[in-house]
Amino acid sequence: MIRNPAPAVPLAVLCHHGDRSVHAAEHLHRLGHRDVYYIEGGIKAWAGLVDTSIPHY
């Protein structure tokens, strides 16, 4: 985990279903970060669509 990253540092925010990461990304954007990403549908969607080796929980 990076604490207090510079606004120019790209950030990826992840959570289980994607809802919380959207809010976190929006908050970081309001704080001045411009290169912020989240996974729509969260880790669960990533595990189902991109990397099926990730266990579901």
C-alpha positions as CSV (number, residue, x, y, z in Angstrom):
1,M,0.0,0.0,0.0
2,I,1.2,3.5,-0.9
3,R,0.5,6.1,1.7
4,N,-0.2,9.6,0.4
5,P,0.7,9.0,-3.3
6,A,1.4,12.0,-5.4
7,P,-1.5,13.1,-7.6
8,A,0.4,12.1,-10.7
9,V,0.8,8.4,-9.6
10,P,-1.7,6.1,-11.3
11,L,-4.0,4.3,-8.8
12,A,-6.1,1.2,-9.0
13,V,-8.8,0.7,-6.5
14,L,-10.4,-2.8,-6.0
15,C,-13.1,-4.3,-3.9
16,H,-15.2,-7.5,-4.0
17,H,-18.2,-6.3,-6.0
18,G,-17.0,-2.9,-7.3
19,D,-19.4,-0.6,-5.4
20,R,-17.0,0.6,-2.8
21,S,-14.1,1.0,-5.2
22,V,-16.2,3.4,-7.4
23,H,-16.8,5.6,-4.3
24,A,-13.1,5.4,-3.4
25,A,-12.0,6.3,-6.9
26,E,-14.4,9.3,-6.9
27,H,-13.1,10.5,-3.6
28,L,-9.5,10.2,-4.8
29,H,-10.4,12.2,-7.9
30,R,-11.9,14.9,-5.7
31,L,-8.6,15.0,-3.8
32,G,-6.8,15.8,-7.0
33,H,-5.8,12.4,-8.4
34,R,-6.4,12.2,-12.1
35,D,-5.2,8.7,-13.1
36,V,-7.6,6.6,-11.0
37,Y,-9.0,3.2,-12.1
38,Y,-11.4,0.7,-10.7
39,I,-12.7,-2.6,-11.9
40,E,-16.4,-2.5,-12.8
41,G,-18.0,-5.4,-11.0
42,G,-15.0,-5.8,-8.7
43,I,-12.7,-8.7,-8.1
44,K,-15.7,-11.0,-8.5
45,A,-16.3,-9.9,-12.1
46,W,-12.5,-10.0,-12.8
47,A,-12.4,-13.6,-11.5
48,G,-15.4,-14.6,-13.7
49,L,-14.5,-12.9,-16.9
50,V,-10.7,-12.3,-17.0
51,D,-8.8,-14.6,-14.6
52,T,-10.8,-17.7,-13.8
53,S,-8.0,-19.1,-11.6
54,I,-9.0,-16.6,-8.9
55,P,-11.1,-18.5,-6.4
56,H,-14.6,-17.2,-5.7
57,Y,-15.6,-16.5,-2.2
